[in-house]
């Protein structure tokens, strides 16, 4: 009986001491949070797409609160979010044209010169590393890495070539970062018609022909 009481008392002392240590550590080591960060984060769409250049909306809000970035980087929220952020920060911004992806390749699967029957991992990244999949070393590989990373269902494959649904696209840039051959580019979308070069080949015309 005495041994049980001693054991219980010892456990009580140890747990109390641990609680005191945790409280002191929390008080001494806690980092003060800028209240503006939470307010700015509430204005963001919380898509965490990375289009702003930060890993999450919370990180973008922190950068805004610390004046390390600009308020016009949220492509998902667009002009309404930019206006709300600018109003909260007490600044004025000139609206910029939204950026959207364009595909610098127009060769669908039947139009491509095949070099071999690829049996590897069905991703553009893997096929690009191995090489020898098709004659053009610049064009789309057609495995849809760009489709896989889109959180907004704004891009799909049409006979081996990505097609962007601009009604759904937010311009987050995930597809641009996913393409190992860099055939997808973000360009400003204005009211005028956008002219796009449907090829990424850098070789001289004589060599291509």
N, C-alpha and C positions, 0 to 999 in steps of 0.2 A: 504493500500500500504506500509506504514511504517513498519507494523507488518511483512509483507512478506519479506521485505528487511532485517529486523533484524533476522528473522528466517533463511534466506539464508546465512547471514553473520556468524551466530552462527554455522551452519552446516559446513561451509567452515573452520572456525577456529578449530572445533572439528576434522574434517577429516584430516586437516593438522597436528594437534598435534598427532593424531593416527599414521600417516605416520612417523613422526619423532621418535615416541616411537618404532615403528617396526624396523626402520633402526638402531637405537641405540642398540636395543635388539639383532638384527641379528649380529651386529658387535661385541658386547660384549660376546654373548653366543655361537657363531658359533664354531664348532669344526673343526680344520684343518684336511683336508683329505690327507692321504699319497698318492701321485701320483702313487706310485707303485701298490697300490690296484687296481686302474682302469686298469692298464696295465696287471696285473696278471688275473683280472677278464675277460679280453678280450681273454685270452688264454684258459679259461675254457669253457666247452660245454653248460653252463647255464641250465643244466637239473634240478638242485635244488632237487636232489633225496635224499640227506642226507647220501649217502654212505660214504662220507669222514668223517662223524662224526659231520659236521656242518649243520645248518638248510638251508643254501643256498650257492650257488657258491660265492656270494659276501662276505659272512662271512668267507668262506674258503680263499678267496683272501686276506682279511684283516689279518687273522691269519698268512698267509704266509709272508705278508709284515712286520708283527710285529715279525716274527721269533718264532711263537708259535706252529708251526706244521711242518710236512715234505711235500715235493713236490710229494710224490708218493701215495697220498690217493685218487686220482680221478679214480674210477673204470670205469666210463663211458668213459672218454677220453682215458684211458689205457696208454700204453708206449709212444705214440706220445705226449700226453699232459704232461706227466711226464717229458719227455725230453725237451719240450718247457719251462716248468716252471723252470727246473733245469738250463737251459741255461740262462734264464732271471735273475735268482738269482745268477748265477755265481758259481754253485756248481756241484758236480758230484755225481751221484747216481748209485748204482748197481741195474739193473732191477730185480724185484721180480716176482715170478710166480703169475699170476692173480688168484683172489679168485672167486669161483663160488659156488652156493648152491647145496647141495645134500639132498635127502629125506631119512630120517631114518625110513621109513615105506614102506612095500611092499604089504600090504593087501588091495586089492580092495574091493569095496562094497560087492560083493557076499561072500567074504572070512571072513567077520567080524561077530562076535557074537553080534547080536542085543539084547538089553535089553528092549527097549520100542519104541513106535511110537512117535518120537519127533514132536511136533506141535508148537514149539516156534519160535523165530526169527531165520531165516536161515543163521546164521553166526557161524563160529567155536568158536568165543569168547563167544557168548551167550550160545551155547550148552555146552561149557566147564565149564561155571559157574554153570549151572543147574545140569549137571552130569546125569548119568544113561542112556545115549544115546546108548552106546555100551559096550560090555563086557570088552574090553581092555581100560584101563584108560590112556594109553600112546600113542596109535596110532592116525592116521589121522582121523579127524571127517568128512572130505569130503565136507565142505560147500564152500570152495574156497576163504577164506579170503586172501590167498597169491596171488591168481589170481587177485582179485579186486585192490590190491595196486600196481601191476606191471605196470609201465608206458611204458614198452617196448614190451608188448605182448609176453613175453618170457616164460610164464608159463600157462598151461591150465590143466583142469581136465580130467582124463581118468577113467571113471567108479568109481568116487569118490576118485581118488588118483592124486595128482599133478604131472605133468611131465614138466621138464624144457627143453626149446628149447635153447641149448647152442650157437646156431648161433646168436640168438637175445639177449641173456642174457649179461648184462654189469657188473654183480656182485655188484649191488648197495646195496644189503642186505635188501631191503624193505620187501621181502617175509619172511626173517628170523625174522624180528621184528614183523610181523603180525601174526605169528603162536603162538597161546596160549599154545600149548603143546611142543613147541621147538623141533619139529622133523626135522626142516630144519636147516642145518648148512653150513656155508661158509668154504670151504677148498681150499688150494692152488692147482691149476690145472697145473700139469707139463706135460712133454711129455710122461711120463710113465702112464700106466693104473692106474686109481684111484680105490682102493678097498673101497667099502661102505657097512656098516652094515645096512641091510634093516629092522631094528627093533629098537624101542626105549624102550622096556620093561626092567625095572631095577629089576624085581623080580627074585628070584632064579629059576633055571631051573625046579626043582621039582614042585614049585608052579605054574609055567606057564603051565606045562604039565597037 
